[in-house]
Amino acid sequence: MLAGAALRKTGSSWEFASEAALEDFVWDNLQQLSGLKPLKRQYAVKGEICDILALNDTRQLVILELKNTEDRYIVQQLTRYYDNLLDEKPFQEQIDYSQPVRLIAIAPSFHRHNLIDRKHTKLIVDFLQVSVAQINQNFHLQLQDIDTNQTWSIPIPYQELDISSTSSNIPEPPQLLLDWLGACTGEEQQAILKLREKIISFDGRIKEEFEGKNTIRYGRGKAKPVAELYYQRKINKPVIFLWLPTPSSLLFTQRRQVIGRMRLWMDGAVVTYAGHVPEGFGRMRLQSEWDAMPREKRPRNLYWSLSYKSFSPVVINTYKELIQNPDSLESLADLALEKWLARI
């Protein structure tokens, strides 16, 4: 299964949202794209950072440097990486250093200085031009050797967003969120965009705030949150959190409900499970995920409970006493907003 990617539109064409997004996609799909086996990424050697180290079938070392824009110094970078790696010779069990090292520069275009530098170096450097092609509704990453015109292409799991249905009374979705949503299905995209619209338009005191590159939080500052979108790189999608009554506090009707940060598991636009995760992604997994994991990697005591210490989330029907349609993201958002208003 191909890993998704974050793209952005520039005029009539498309490109990766950042150099990191390009590197993520190439790394995750390197074997399918080029037949090379990924070895290390962002590898530090003598104070320099190599984007990607890879191997071919004969254990030949391949150094890849990636750029999301034209760069005049890519040949010099690869030359330094080459020298540093041959000096230190790391990963000797995996790499056959008796073979010549292959150098690959990947960029959307190459400056004439790149061609001059390569012409006068003793090293062999392959120049691969990278582009994003849109064919109907489908996207492909394409690499073309500028010397031989050989081309490699693989599909990019990306769904172009339709934000025409969002209200003009709220700010347009931030670019960070649009980048995240690209790997989601159209159904998932619309569900998250509608959630954002409902929350922002509910009360003027609710603000959209960013925390680093992985978190968008909605509420009145950190102390009064109502929702959070947290980007999970492993699945290349944002995960939804709502501040809802915790499952353990729902058991006792005479006890005051405790509001906690609840992670939602989705099947398209339908909510299936919820888990109390005070911060980060927590350790909760669906039972199917635990079953698919080798036993030696599972926790020794894989227990289930209604607390945040549980290893498994609860079925969303746990909330059927509070709302009619607990599997509806819209209904859960209404509940979260009701509880938020009561806390203000």
Residue pairs with C-beta under 8 A, 6 or more apart in sequence:
2 28
2 29
2 32
2 154
2 155
2 156
2 157
3 24
3 25
3 28
3 29
3 157
3 236
4 25
4 156
4 157
4 158
4 182
4 183
4 236
4 237
5 16
5 21
5 22
5 24
5 25
5 141
5 156
5 157
5 158
5 182
5 183
5 236
6 16
6 17
6 18
6 21
6 179
6 180
6 182
6 183
6 236
7 14
7 15
7 16
7 17
7 21
7 132
7 139
7 156
7 158
7 179
7 182
8 14
8 15
8 16
8 17
8 175
8 178
8 179
13 132
14 132
14 134
14 139
15 68
15 108
15 132
16 22
16 25
16 68
16 132
17 175
17 179
17 182
18 68
19 66
19 67
19 68
19 69
21 68
21 179
22 66
22 68
22 106
22 130
23 41
23 51
23 52
23 66
24 233
25 141
25 156
26 33
26 52
26 64
26 66
26 106
26 141
27 38
27 41
27 52
29 141
29 154
30 36
30 37
30 38
30 52
30 54
31 37
31 38
32 154
33 141
33 143
33 152
33 154
34 54
34 143
34 152
35 56
35 57
36 54
36 55
36 56
36 62
37 54
37 55
37 56
38 52
38 53
38 54
39 53
39 54
39 55
39 91
39 94
39 95
40 50
40 52
40 53
40 91
41 51
41 52
41 53
42 49
42 50
42 51
43 49
43 50
43 53
43 90
44 50
45 81
45 84
45 85
45 88
45 90
46 84
46 87
46 88
48 77
48 80
48 81
48 84
50 63
50 65
50 81
50 85
51 64
51 65
51 66
52 63
52 64
52 66
53 61
53 62
53 63
53 64
53 85
53 91
54 61
54 62
54 64
55 61
55 62
55 94
55 95
56 62
56 102
58 96
58 99
59 94
59 95
59 96
59 99
60 95
60 96
60 99
60 100
60 101
60 102
61 85
61 95
61 96
61 97
61 99
61 101
61 102
62 101
62 102
62 103
62 104
63 78
63 81
63 82
63 85
63 101
63 102
63 103
63 104
64 104
64 105
64 106
65 74
65 77
65 78
65 81
65 103
65 104
65 105
65 106
66 106
66 107
66 130
67 74
67 105
67 106
67 107
67 108
68 107
68 108
69 107
69 108
70 107
70 108
70 109
70 110
70 111
71 107
71 111
71 114
72 111
72 113
72 114
74 105
74 107
74 110
74 114
75 105
75 114
75 117
75 118
75 121
75 125
76 117
78 103
78 105
78 123
78 125
79 121
79 123
81 103
82 101
82 103
82 123
85 101
86 97
86 101
89 95
89 97
100 124
102 124
102 126
103 123
103 124
103 125
103 126
104 125
104 126
104 128
105 114
105 125
105 126
105 127
105 128
106 128
106 130
106 143
107 127
107 128
107 129
107 130
108 129
108 130
108 131
109 129
110 127
110 129
110 146
114 127
118 125
118 127
126 145
126 147
127 145
127 146
127 147
128 143
128 144
128 145
128 146
129 143
129 144
129 146
130 141
130 142
130 143
131 141
131 142
131 144
132 139
132 140
132 141
132 142
132 156
133 139
133 140
133 142
133 153
137 159
137 160
138 155
139 155
139 156
139 158
140 153
140 154
140 155
140 156
141 153
141 154
141 156
142 151
142 152
142 153
143 151
143 152
143 153
144 150
144 151
144 152
145 151
157 183
157 236
158 182
158 183
159 181
159 182
159 183
159 184
159 185
159 186
159 189
160 182
161 178
161 181
161 182
161 189
161 193
162 186
162 189
162 190
163 172
163 173
163 178
163 193
165 190
165 193
166 172
166 173
166 193
166 197
167 197
167 201
169 201
170 196
170 197
170 200
170 201
171 200
171 208
173 181
173 193
173 196
174 208
174 210
174 216
176 210
176 213
176 216
177 192
177 196
177 216
177 229
177 238
180 229
180 231
180 237
180 238
181 188
181 189
181 192
181 193
181 238
183 235
183 236
183 237
184 192
184 237
184 238
185 268
187 268
187 269
188 237
188 266
188 268
188 269
190 269
191 266
191 268
191 269
191 329
192 229
192 238
192 240
194 329
194 330
195 227
195 240
195 329
195 330
195 333
196 208
196 218
196 229
198 330
198 333
198 334
198 337
199 206
199 218
199 226
199 227
199 333
199 337
200 206
200 208
200 218
202 337
203 337
203 341
205 220
205 344
206 218
206 219
206 220
206 226
206 340
207 218
207 219
207 220
207 221
208 216
208 217
208 218
209 216
209 217
209 218
209 219
209 221
210 216
210 217
211 217
213 231
214 230
214 231
215 228
215 229
215 230
215 231
216 228
216 229
216 238
217 225
217 227
217 228
217 229
218 225
218 226
218 227
218 228
219 225
219 226
219 227
219 243
219 340
220 344
224 340
224 343
224 344
225 243
225 261
225 340
226 242
226 243
226 336
226 337
226 340
227 240
227 241
227 242
227 243
227 333
227 336
228 240
228 241
228 242
228 261
229 238
229 239
229 240
229 241
230 238
230 239
230 241
230 280
230 281
231 237
231 238
231 239
232 238
232 239
232 281
239 263
239 264
239 281
240 263
240 264
240 266
240 329
241 261
241 262
241 263
241 264
241 277
242 262
242 264
242 332
242 333
242 335
242 336
243 259
243 260
243 261
243 262
243 336
243 339
243 340
244 259
244 260
244 262
244 274
244 319
244 332
244 335
244 336
244 339
245 257
245 258
245 259
245 260
245 319
245 322
245 339
246 257
246 258
246 259
246 260
246 262
246 276
246 306
246 307
246 308
247 274
247 276
247 306
247 314
247 318
248 258
248 276
248 305
248 306
248 307
249 255
249 256
249 257
249 258
250 257
250 318
250 319
250 321
250 322
251 306
257 339
259 339
259 343
260 276
260 278
260 308
261 276
261 277
261 278
261 279
262 274
262 275
262 276
262 277
263 274
263 275
263 276
263 277
263 281
263 282
263 284
263 313
264 271
264 273
264 274
264 316
264 329
264 332
265 271
265 272
265 273
265 274
265 275
265 286
265 313
266 272
266 329
269 329
270 327
270 328
270 329
271 316
271 326
271 327
271 328
271 329
271 332
272 315
272 316
272 327
273 286
273 313
273 314
273 315
273 316
274 313
274 314
274 316
274 318
274 319
275 282
275 284
275 308
275 310
275 312
275 313
275 314
276 307
276 308
276 310
277 284
277 308
278 308
282 308
283 299
283 311
284 310
284 311
284 312
284 313
285 293
285 311
285 312
286 312
286 313
287 312
290 298
290 302
290 311
290 312
299 311
302 311
303 310
303 311
304 310
304 311
304 312
306 314
316 326
316 327
316 332
317 326
317 327
318 326
319 326
319 332
319 335
320 326
322 335
323 331
323 332
323 334
323 335
324 331
325 331
326 332
